[in-house]
Amino acid sequence: MIYDVVIVGAGASGLFLGANLKGKKVAILEKNSSAGKKILASGGGRCNITNRFVSAKNYLGEQKFIEQILKILSPDQVLKFFSKLKFSEQKQNQFFCDSGAKSVLSLLLKRQNADIFYNKEVIGAQKVDEIFEILTKDEKFRARNLVIASGGLSYKDLGASDIGYKIASEFGLELSMPAPALVGFSVQKDEFWFKELSGISLSADVVINTKNESYKFSGDVLFTHRGISGPAILNASLFWHKGRICINFLPKFSEENLVNGKKQLSSVLPLPKRFVLEFLRNFGLKDRAFYEFSDDEKSIIKKLFA
């Protein structure tokens, strides 16, 4: 049999494409024994399906190409596709499924126009005349069109693999060196005190400066036993290469509120008390009113704003 389209990968992209290809003979090849493992894990099991504000600046790659894609598939169109499910818009303008990620996966599977073959790990592909031959460990599939939707290299437990890169290389396509993205950061010696704050979460602004542009991300920052994570950090990691990251832990608090206050710093700052006390301890400072600190000590405290 020759399929019109073979899709490698039954994740979000592969399943969405399979559900929207009508009037064609389509096959999806999935290496796992079930589909959508990453869908089930996304958004803490609630599947943050899209964002009200999506632009090419949220992605790395050729900006004009990305803009064309976003014109064809807007956030409203994504929500319309999933209109049988209820989504709630939450902070950072994300849309989460009220009934959970399982409902999202179930709808994608119900709307499939493709035959899904599980436990079919693709090991390579070639083109013979005008037909693609896709090789698995025990079978060969043939198709007029081939779509690679196997995802990136991260999270092997969910089935991630490098097959997409291998096939691209076999077809002579130019590859960019993969780099970690959507990951937390470990910290350097000056910030080892972060490790004492494991479990604390707070809102902050994270700024990444590159050679060409500056990127700002607002949201929660989570302290872990290795460093920092949380939505704002994960988003920032996509654009970070090397160098400093600037975190404003008090984006909605004015320095002027410190000047005349007589309360201890830990009581004035809208931050977890444990965070403030550990910050002060790291710099050898005692918890007291802001006016009692020396000018040099005040400049240290103002690091929380930068």
C-alpha positions in Angstrom: 0.0 0.0 0.0 1.1 3.5 -0.7 -0.2 6.1 1.7 -0.8 9.7 0.7 0.9 10.8 3.9 2.9 9.1 6.6 3.4 11.0 9.8 6.2 10.0 12.2 5.1 10.7 15.8 1.7 10.5 17.5 2.2 13.6 19.7 0.4 16.9 19.6 1.6 17.9 16.2 1.2 14.5 14.5 -2.3 13.9 16.0 -3.5 17.5 15.1 -2.3 17.0 11.5 -3.9 13.6 11.3 -7.2 15.0 12.5 -7.1 17.8 9.9 -6.1 15.8 6.8 -9.4 14.8 5.1 -9.9 12.8 2.0 -6.5 11.2 2.1 -5.0 7.9 3.1 -2.9 8.7 6.2 -0.8 6.7 8.6 0.8 7.8 11.9 3.8 5.8 13.1 4.3 5.9 16.9 7.3 4.3 18.7 5.4 4.1 22.0 2.5 1.7 22.9 0.2 4.7 23.2 -0.2 8.2 21.8 0.3 11.6 23.3 2.4 10.9 26.3 3.7 14.5 26.3 0.2 15.8 26.0 -0.8 14.0 29.2 2.2 15.6 31.0 1.8 19.1 29.7 0.4 21.9 31.9 0.7 19.7 35.0 -1.8 17.3 33.5 -4.2 20.1 32.5 -2.7 20.7 29.0 -2.1 24.4 28.4 -3.3 24.2 24.8 -2.5 27.7 23.5 -1.9 31.3 24.6 -4.0 34.4 23.7 -0.9 36.2 22.6 1.3 34.2 20.3 3.9 35.8 17.9 7.0 34.9 16.0 9.0 36.4 18.8 8.0 33.5 21.0 10.0 31.1 18.7 13.5 30.7 17.5 14.0 30.3 13.8 13.1 32.1 10.6 10.7 34.8 11.7 8.9 35.3 8.4 8.3 31.5 8.1 6.9 31.4 11.6 4.7 34.4 11.0 3.2 32.6 8.0 2.4 29.6 10.1 0.7 31.7 12.8 -1.4 33.5 10.2 -2.7 30.1 9.0 -3.3 28.7 12.5 -4.2 31.4 15.1 -5.0 30.7 18.8 -8.7 31.2 18.1 -8.6 28.5 15.5 -7.0 26.1 17.9 -9.7 26.8 20.5 -12.3 26.4 17.8 -11.0 22.9 17.0 -11.3 22.0 20.6 -14.6 23.8 21.2 -16.3 20.7 22.6 -14.0 21.0 25.6 -14.0 23.9 28.1 -10.8 25.9 28.6 -10.1 28.5 31.2 -7.8 31.4 30.5 -5.4 31.9 33.4 -2.4 34.1 34.3 0.1 34.6 31.4 -2.9 34.3 29.1 -2.7 30.5 28.9 -5.6 28.3 28.2 -5.9 25.2 30.3 -8.4 22.4 29.8 -10.9 22.2 32.7 -11.4 18.5 32.3 -7.6 17.7 32.0 -5.1 16.6 29.4 -6.8 13.2 28.9 -9.8 15.0 27.4 -7.6 16.8 24.9 -5.9 13.5 23.9 -9.2 11.7 23.6 -10.7 14.4 21.3 -7.6 14.2 19.1 -7.9 10.5 18.8 -11.7 10.5 18.1 -11.2 13.0 15.2 -8.4 11.0 13.6 -8.5 10.6 9.8 -5.3 8.5 10.1 -4.5 4.9 10.9 -2.2 4.9 13.9 0.4 2.1 14.2 1.9 1.8 17.7 5.2 0.2 18.7 6.6 1.3 15.3 10.0 2.9 15.9 11.2 4.5 12.7 14.9 3.9 12.0 15.3 5.7 8.7 13.7 6.9 5.5 14.7 7.3 1.9 13.0 8.4 -1.4 12.8 6.1 -4.3 11.6 7.9 -7.4 8.7 9.9 -6.1 7.8 7.6 -3.2 9.1 7.8 0.4 10.1 4.5 2.0 9.9 4.7 5.8 11.7 1.9 7.6 10.8 0.6 11.1 12.4 -2.3 12.9 10.0 -4.8 11.4 8.2 -3.2 8.6 8.4 -0.8 5.6 5.8 1.9 4.9 5.5 3.8 1.6 4.0 7.2 1.1 3.8 10.1 -1.4 4.4 12.6 1.4 6.4 12.3 4.7 5.9 14.4 7.7 8.3 14.3 10.7 6.6 15.2 13.9 8.8 13.3 16.3 9.7 16.3 18.5 13.0 17.3 20.0 15.6 15.4 22.0 14.4 16.1 25.5 12.5 13.9 27.9 13.3 10.4 26.7 10.9 8.9 29.2 8.1 10.3 27.0 9.5 8.8 23.8 11.7 11.6 22.5 14.3 10.5 20.1 16.7 12.0 17.5 15.1 10.3 14.5 14.0 13.6 13.1 17.6 14.9 13.0 18.8 11.6 11.5 16.3 11.7 8.7 17.0 15.4 8.0 20.7 14.6 7.8 20.1 11.7 5.4 18.2 14.0 3.1 21.1 16.6 3.2 19.2 19.3 5.1 21.2 21.8 7.1 20.9 21.3 10.8 21.4 23.8 13.7 23.2 22.5 16.8 20.5 21.5 19.3 20.6 23.4 22.6 18.7 22.9 25.9 15.4 24.8 26.0 12.4 25.0 28.4 14.7 23.9 31.2 15.6 25.2 34.6 19.0 26.7 35.5 21.6 25.5 37.9 23.4 28.4 39.7 26.9 29.6 40.0 28.9 30.2 43.2 27.5 33.7 43.9 23.9 32.3 43.9 24.4 29.1 45.8 22.1 30.6 48.5 19.3 29.9 46.0 19.6 26.2 47.0 18.5 27.0 50.5 15.2 28.3 49.1 14.0 25.0 47.6 10.2 24.9 47.3 9.7 28.7 47.3 7.8 30.2 44.4 7.3 33.9 43.7 6.5 36.2 40.8 9.3 38.0 39.0 10.5 39.5 35.8 13.3 37.7 34.0 15.4 39.5 31.4 17.7 37.8 28.8 20.0 40.1 26.9 21.4 38.8 23.6 23.6 40.6 21.0 20.6 41.7 19.0 17.7 41.9 21.4 16.4 41.9 24.9 13.7 39.5 26.1 11.6 39.9 29.1 9.5 37.2 30.8 7.0 37.7 33.6 5.7 34.9 35.8 6.5 32.5 38.6 10.0 31.6 39.5 10.5 28.3 41.5 13.6 27.6 43.6 14.8 24.0 43.5 17.6 22.1 45.2 19.7 22.7 42.1 18.8 26.3 41.3 15.8 28.0 39.7 12.9 26.8 37.5 9.3 27.8 37.0 7.4 29.2 34.0 9.3 32.5 33.7 12.7 30.7 33.8 11.6 27.9 31.4 10.5 30.5 28.8 13.7 32.5 29.3 15.9 29.4 28.7 14.8 29.2 25.1 16.7 32.5 24.3 19.6 32.2 26.8 23.0 31.2 25.4 25.7 32.3 27.8 26.0 35.2 30.2 24.0 36.8 32.9 20.3 36.6 33.6 18.7 39.5 35.3 15.8 38.8 37.7 13.6 41.5 39.2 12.1 39.9 42.3 10.0 43.0 43.0 8.5 44.0 39.6 5.5 45.6 41.2 7.1 47.2 44.2 8.6 50.7 44.2 11.9 51.4 46.0 10.2 54.5 47.4 8.2 52.3 49.7 11.4 51.4 51.5 12.6 54.9 52.3 10.4 55.9 55.2 9.4 52.5 56.5 10.2 51.6 60.1 9.4 48.0 59.9 11.9 45.2 59.4 12.8 44.5 55.7 11.2 41.1 55.9 7.9 42.6 56.9 7.9 45.4 54.3 8.9 43.5 51.1 6.1 41.5 49.4 8.3 38.4 49.3 8.3 35.1 51.3 10.0 35.9 54.6 12.2 32.9 54.2 13.5 34.3 50.9 14.3 37.7 52.5 16.1 36.3 55.5 18.2 34.0 53.4 19.0 36.9 51.0 20.2 39.0 54.0 22.1 36.1 55.6 24.0 35.5 52.4 25.3 39.1 52.3 26.0 39.1 56.1 23.1 41.5 56.8 20.6 41.6 59.7 16.9 42.0 59.3 16.1 45.7 60.2 14.4 48.8 58.8 15.7 50.0 55.5 16.9 53.4 56.8 19.2 51.6 59.3 21.3 50.1 56.5 24.4 51.9 55.2 24.5 53.1 51.6 26.6 50.1 50.6 24.1 47.8 52.2 21.2 49.6 50.6 22.8 49.0 47.2 23.0 45.3 47.9 19.3 45.2 48.8 18.4 47.0 45.6 19.8 44.0 43.7 16.3 42.5 44.3 15.0 45.0 41.8 17.5 44.3 39.0 
